[in-house]
Amino acid sequence: MATETQSSRRAQRSTTGGDAKAPRRSRRTTGAAPSGPSRGPGGGRLRGHVIGTYGLLTLTVLLFLVFSLALPNTFPTLDNISSILSNQSIPAMLALGAMIPIVTGKFDLSVGYGLGLAHVLAMQLIVSNGWPWPLACVVVIVGGGVIGVFNGLLVEFAKIDSFIATLGTGSVLYACTGWITDGARIVPGPNGLPPAFTDLYDSKFLGLPVPAFYVLGLAVILWLLLERLPLGRYLYVIGSNARAADLVGIPTRRYGIYAFAGSGIVVGFAGVLLAAQQQIGNPSVGMDYLLPAFVGALLGSTAIKPGRANAAGTVVAVAILAIGLAGIQQLGAEFWATSLFNGGTLLLAVGLAGYSARRRLRAGADATRTSLSGPSAPAAPAASVQTSVAAAESAPPPPSTTTD
């Protein structure tokens, strides 16, 4: 009875092994690697990547060439380039400062009010209180960082929306500016400001204004922090998905406060430069810089690293804004053209930033689908299957636990 049972089992295994070869061959046939993607879609993706990365930079160069051809005697001159770099250095620094919270998905609307308070406070400490200008500058910059930390606490711990929190903080800062100045301008005495202080803005290096090198240095520092250090990677993860950042152990609250503190420090430094530029304390000047700063920060997220705020893209965005404004002003545009240009560019920047973010998400989803639909692992060769079946047939049967 045991022998009969073993013979029937072997016959069943042999029959099953013979039938199993057909499905194996079928799987090998259907599991063949699909043909590579056509050149058309691949070329389209490559072109889209190049245009999204370097399109704004190319447009900046083209815009400069257009105005140079239209105004050959005034626009492509060293004096005009120096004037553009000097006049746009403070808006560029403010745009870089506003960019830092945007990396985390937050907005700091107090940068304009903070700029006004910083430059007024610097003038007050130097002119009215007689402080040494280096000490006054340090106090103003540190004060900007403290204001940024306060904004971060409101957003991260009090859980107030960044728009509301920083708008309220900005109103408080504007009130402080009015309290310090009593609504009037701070004018230096007959001796003026210390020459070393005004040289912070007026001096030149390699034939170009020194503030342009401040902007370049700040952009390099932010590029290193955001692109080459863990701090930047954490900030980008928080901006992409704060919940996921929490789950992987990133202290989102702490890094959110870091972002606002960095923005406040940059705003404080920009306020010092504004005081050295204007050499008077004007309590209402800060608001004029708020819109250009956000235009540059948002438009910069569509260049170099499309879909996310970055330092290099912000510098390119500020450059195209500076060239455009200088060009239309030299062509004789009306006084309201500047506001029209800034507002229209802001709308365009927001639209392009949203499009770049959606395009990036679609690209990620397509890459995920492609990886999931890739070729399966190749089936074992037919020879290996036959060897396995033969080994199974020749193997001794397991000891029977049944007794006759």
FENLIN-V317855 format. One record per pair of residues at least 6 apart in sequence whose ideal C-beta (glycine too) atoms are under 7 Angstrom apart, sorted by the first residue. I is the first residue (numbers start at 1). J is the second residue. Records with the same first field share a line. If there is no record, write none. Layout:
# FENLIN-V317855
I=J + J
This chain:
# FENLIN-V317855
1=404
2=400 + 404
6=397
10=393
13=392 + 393
14=393
17=389
20=385
21=382 + 385
24=379 + 382 + 385
25=382
27=379
28=378 + 379
31=375 + 376 + 378 + 379
33=375
34=375
52=306 + 356
53=304 + 306
56=302 + 303 + 316 + 317 + 320
57=303 + 316
59=320
60=316 + 319 + 320 + 323
63=320 + 323 + 324
64=323
67=75 + 323 + 327
68=75 + 76
70=331
71=330
74=80 + 330
75=327 + 330
82=208 + 209
84=322 + 323 + 326
85=208 + 209 + 212
86=209 + 211
88=318 + 322
89=209 + 211 + 212 + 214 + 215
90=270 + 273 + 274 + 289
91=289 + 292 + 293 + 296 + 318
92=215 + 296 + 315 + 318
93=214 + 215 + 218 + 266 + 269 + 270
94=111 + 115 + 267 + 270 + 289 + 293
95=293 + 296 + 297 + 314 + 318
96=218 + 219 + 222 + 266 + 311 + 314
97=111 + 263 + 266 + 267 + 270
98=108 + 111 + 263 + 293 + 294 + 297
99=297 + 300 + 309 + 311 + 314
100=259 + 262 + 263
101=107 + 108 + 162 + 259 + 260 + 263
102=297 + 309
103=226 + 235 + 236 + 239 + 259 + 309
104=235 + 238 + 239 + 256 + 259
105=239
106=155 + 162 + 256 + 259
107=162 + 163 + 166
108=151 + 166 + 260 + 263
109=163 + 166 + 167 + 170
110=151 + 166 + 169 + 170 + 173
111=263 + 267 + 290 + 293
112=170 + 286 + 287 + 289 + 290
113=170 + 173 + 174 + 286
114=144 + 147 + 173 + 264 + 267
115=267 + 270 + 271 + 274 + 286 + 289
116=174 + 177 + 283 + 285 + 286 + 287
117=173 + 176 + 177
118=140 + 144 + 267 + 268 + 271 + 272
119=271 + 274 + 275 + 281
120=177 + 180 + 181 + 186 + 281 + 283
121=140 + 143 + 180
122=136 + 137 + 140 + 271 + 272 + 275
123=186 + 275 + 280 + 281
124=180 + 186 + 281
125=131 + 136 + 139
126=133 + 136 + 193 + 197
127=186 + 188
128=186
133=194 + 196 + 197
137=272
140=268 + 271 + 272
141=265 + 268 + 269 + 272
143=268
144=264 + 265 + 267 + 268 + 271
145=261 + 264 + 265 + 268
147=264
148=260 + 261 + 262 + 263 + 264 + 265
149=257 + 260 + 261
150=169
151=165 + 166 + 169 + 260
152=256 + 257 + 260 + 261
153=257
154=160 + 165
155=162 + 165 + 256 + 260
156=253 + 256 + 257
157=253
177=283
178=283
181=281 + 283
183=283
185=280 + 281 + 282
186=280 + 281
187=280
188=279
193=279
197=276
198=276 + 279
200=273 + 276
201=211 + 273 + 276 + 277
203=210
204=210
205=213
211=273
218=266
219=311 + 312 + 315
222=311
223=311 + 312
225=231 + 232
226=232 + 235 + 310 + 311
234=250 + 255
235=255 + 259
236=308
237=244 + 245 + 250
238=245 + 250 + 252 + 255 + 256
242=252
245=252
246=252
291=342 + 346
292=321 + 342
294=346
295=321 + 342 + 345 + 346 + 349
296=314 + 317 + 318 + 321
297=309 + 314
298=346 + 349 + 350 + 353
299=317 + 345 + 349
300=309 + 310 + 313 + 314 + 316 + 317
301=307 + 308 + 309 + 310 + 313 + 353 + 356
302=313 + 349 + 352 + 353 + 356
303=313 + 316 + 317
304=310 + 312 + 313 + 316
305=313
306=356 + 360
307=356 + 357 + 359 + 360
321=345
324=341
325=338 + 341
328=337 + 341
